[in-house]
Amino acid sequence: MSAPTTPRPVQRAVVTGGAGFVGSHLCEALVAGGTEVVCVDDLSTGHERNVAGLRDDPRFDLVVTDVSAGLEIPEPDRVDLVLHLASPASPADYLRLPVETLLVGSAGTRNALELAERAGARFVLASTSEVYGDPEVHPQREDYWGHVNPVGPRSVYDESKRFAEAITTAYRRSRGVDAGIVRIFNTYGPRMRGHDGRMIPTFVRQALAGEPLTVAGDGSQTRSVCYVDDLVEGLLAFAASGHTGPMNLGSTTELTVERVAQDVVAATGCDAGIVRVDLPEDDPRRRRPDTTLAERELGWAARTSWPDGLARTVAWFRARPQDRPDAPDDSDRAGAAVVGAAAVGSAGGADEV
């Protein structure tokens, strides 16, 4: 890990994947802080409704394009910060879009880096805890190299992010780009899609529909789940720090999947119970970040408790029937058809964007 650089003030930022789950919250936070935001998304897994509240703000611009094919935006020389979050991030999405996932992690990351290099901007790669694979070290520190199956069904996501980290490091070392890497652990909150195969929205969708919650395996596998507002604070603190990373961002509160399911049942009042399904292939058994580096360098730690974050998430879905996780959109239905029952109720799969 290299020493942090001194970042310049951010007046204009580009957020790739900005209409996605985490990306939309990040766009909101940036605009609220006075930053002009160019949100770039091909809407393959994101949705315009996620940024509907920003569309009339003169500081916000949505550019619908595939960053894998190129990244052309208005006034590129005025960009101070590029936050690269574009990627399918859930099992249903990256199994439905395997080649696209690999391309956005490779060509898409290169195009975002090229923009940052041309503009002299700070670049932040949103990587993932999936680079650690099914870890043999617990909790996971940034200097752990991981235990990843390069040809398994999850490899299209895992390896695209590992390549993205490698090319980001290469641009920093060989071309002097002010580039940093964060590794995001499981994140949850409003705007998740109920049919994307991740643990919490799957459980909430099933509970609100009065269906049994499908827990994979015996439910003893663990995840550490971070509320989205906390993650956004960490991302912005990392961007402002000039740190190169890689740096873990996530909650250190480790929960079993069985505990998460029971808590969702209690939070929703669902009385349909829990059923068991098979574990997905290469599903990690344990996952918890070592966040010592973020605490020391950023003064950051996840602050929202699991009961509070879950209550907010359930309340958000209840209050928005049109966004209820039991009402899939077209991409949700396609993903479910590809993945099948095994992914529904999985331990959560990928994390974030």
N, C-alpha and C positions, 0 to 999 in steps of 0.2 A: 504494500500500500504506500502510495506516494504522499508527500505533504500536501495539505490543502493549498489551493491558489486563492487569490483575492478576487472575488467576482465583482462585476460591474453592476450598477443598479439595473433592475429589470423594468423597462417601460413597455416592452412588447414581447410576448411569449407565443410559441407554437406548441400546441398539445396534440400529438398524434394519438388516435384512439380517444379523442376528447368527447365523443358522444357515447362512450361506454360507461360502465358502472363507476369505476374509480375516476376515469377521465372527466366525466361530467361534474363530479364533486370538485375536482381539481380546478376545472375552468371557473366554476362559481367562486371558489376561494380567491383565485387570481384576480378576477374582475372586481370582486368586493374590495380587494386591496389596491385598486386603481390601475391594474395592469391591463393593457390591451391584449386580447387573446385571439389567436387564429386557431380554431378547432378544426382538425383534419381527421376525417373518418370516412370509410367507404360504406358504413352502415350495414356491414355484413353481420355483425353481432351487436353493435351499438344501435341507438335509435334517436331520431330527432326529438322525441318527447323528453328525453333526458336533459336536453339543453333548451327546452321551450321557454323557460323562464329568462333566458339570456338573449333571445333572438331580437328583441327590440332595443337592446343596450348598444349604443354606438361603439362601445369598446370591444364588442364581440363580433366575430365573423366565422361562419361555418363554411368550410370548403369540403365538398364531398368528392373524394378521390381516393384511389388506392396507392398508398405510399410505396408499395412494392414496384409499381410501374414508374414512379417519379414523384417528386415533391416540389411542385411549382405553386408558390403563394404570392399574393400581392406584396410589393415592397420588401423583398427578402433581406435587403441590407439593413433594415430597421430592427431585425430580430435580435434580442438580447439573450433569450433562453429557449432551448428546444427540449421539451419533455416527451420522450418517446415511449408511449404506452401501447401503441397499436399492436394488437395480436389477439386472435382467439385465445381465451384463457380458461375455458371450462372443458371438461371431457367431452360433452356433447358437441361443442363447437369445433374443437381441434380434431376430433375423429370424423366429423362431417366435412371439415376443410383441411385435410392433412397437408396437401401441397401448398395451399395458401398460407398455412401456419409457418411452414419452413421458409417460404419466400419473404414473409413480412419480417421474420427474424434475421434474414440474411440481406436480401436486396433492400428491404424496407429500412433496416437499421443503417445500411450504407447511405441511402438517400438522405436520411435524417442527419447523419453525421456530415455529409457533404454540405447540407444547408448550414449547419452550425459552423463548419470550417469557413465557408464563404463569408458568413456574416460576422465571424469572430465571436460567436455566441457560446455561452455555457450550454453543455449537452448533458442530459441526465437520462440514462437507460433504466427503465423499469424492468428489472430482471425478476427472478422468482426463486422461492425456496425449492422449486422443482429441480434446480441445478444440483441439489444435494441427493436427488433420487430417493431411494429407500435407505436412509442413512444408517451407517454403522457407528456413528459418533453422535452422542446426545448430551446436552443440546447441541445444535449445529452452530459452529463458529465460522467466521468468514474464511479462515485459512484451511477449512476442510474441503477436500477436492471432490467429494461426493461418491455415490455408488449408483450409477445410472445404467440402465439397459439401453444401448444405442439402437436396438432394432425392435424393441417392444412397442406396443400400441401407443404408449405415452411418449415415445421418443420424438415424435414430430414436434411436440411442444418443448420437452426437456432440452433436446439438442439444438433447436432453433434459438433458445435463450442462451445456451452455452456458447454457441457461435456468436450471438449478439454481444456477449461479454468480451469475447476474443477480439472481434473487430473494433469494438469501442476502445479497448486497451491499445490496439495497434494504432488507431488514429491519434490517441493521446501521445503515445511514445514516438511515433514516426513523423507526425504532422503537427504536433503541438496543440491539438484541440483540447480545450478545457472540458474534459469529459469525465463523468463519474457514473458509478453503477450502484443501484440499490437493489437488494433482494427482498421482495415483498412476500411475507407469509400470509396465511389464510386471512382474508378480509371479508367483512359482511356489512350489510346495512341496506337502506332504501335504494331502489333501482336495480336490484338483482333480479334476474329472470328465473321464474320457478321451474322451468324445464331445462335448465342448462347443465344439469348433472352435478352441481355442487351441493354440499351437504345441507347448509342452513336453508337456502331457498327451496330445496326439495322437501325438506321436513315441514317448512311453513306452508308450502303449497298443499301437501298432503293433509296437514292438520286442519287448515281452513276449509278444505273440501270434505272433511269428515272421513278421510281415508286412513288406514293404518300407516304408520311411518315405517319405511323399509330400511332397516339397519343392516349394513353389510357385515358378514362374518359374525363374530361374537360380540362386536361392539367395543372391544377393548383397545382398538387402535386409537391413537390420540391426535388431536390437532390443537393448535393455539390460535385462537380467533381474535382478530383486531377489528374494532369498529372503524368504519370508513373515515369518520372525521379525524380520528387520531392519526390514521395513516397519511391523510392529506397534510396534516401539520408536519409530520416527519418528512414527507417528500419536499415540501417547501423549505423546511429548515436545511435539508441536505443540499438543495439547489443553491441556497444562499451561502452555504458554508464554503463552497469551492472544493470540498473534499472529493478525492478520486474514488473512494470505496475500493472494493465492494463493501457495502454496509447492509446489515440485516435491519429490516423494519417489520415489527410485528409485536404481538402480545406474548408475554412469557407465562401467561396463565394457561396451563395445559389441561385439556378436558378430554375424556374419552368420548367416542362417538355415541355410546349408550347414554352418557350423561347429557350430551347435547340434545338427543332425541327426547329424553325424559323432561328436560327443561322446556323444550318447545311444546310438548304435550301440556305441561302445566301453564305456560304462558298463553296458550290458545284455548284451553278448556276442551281440547279434543279428547274424546273417550273411545276412539277406535283402536287404541293399542299400538303395539309394535310387532312387526314380522321380520324374519331374517331372510336375507338374500345372499348370494355368493359374493365373495370379495372380487373386485375387478383385478385384472392382471397387473402386477407391479405396484399395487396400492401400498404406499408407505405405511409402516406399522407405527412409527412415532414421528412427531414433528413439533419441535419447539426451538425458537431462535435464541441464541446467545446475543443479547442486545447491548452488551457492555460497551462496544465501540460507539453506538449511537448515543448512549447515555453520557459517555465521556466527551465526545466531540460536539454533539448537538445539544446536550442537556434535554434529550427527548426520551420519553417513555410513553407507552400506551396508558391512557388514564381512565377511559370509559370501562366500567365494570361489565362483565358478561350479562348479569341480569338487566342492567340498565340498557345496554345496547340491544339486547334481544327484545325488550319491551318496546323500544323505539321502532325497531324493524317491524315487529308484528303490527304495531299501531299504524305504521305507514301503509302497510298492505291492506289493512282493514278499511282505512279511510279512502282508499283509491280503488274502487271496484274495477275501473278500466285497466288498472295496472296489477290487479290481483295475480299472484303467481299461479293460480289455477286456470288462467286464461292465456294459453300460449299463442305467440305470433307464428308466422309461417316458418321462420328459421328454427323456432323451438320445436315445432312438429317434425321438421326434417331431421333435426338432431336426434330427437327421441327415436325416430325410425331407424337411424343408423346405429345408435348405441345400444338400444334394446334395454331390457329390464335390468341388466347387471349394473349399469351406471346409476340408475335411480336408487338413491339411498346409499351411494358410495360414501367413503370417508371424506369426500370433499374434493378430491382431485386437485386441480390447479387452483390458484389463489385469488386472482385479483382483477385484472383490468377489464 
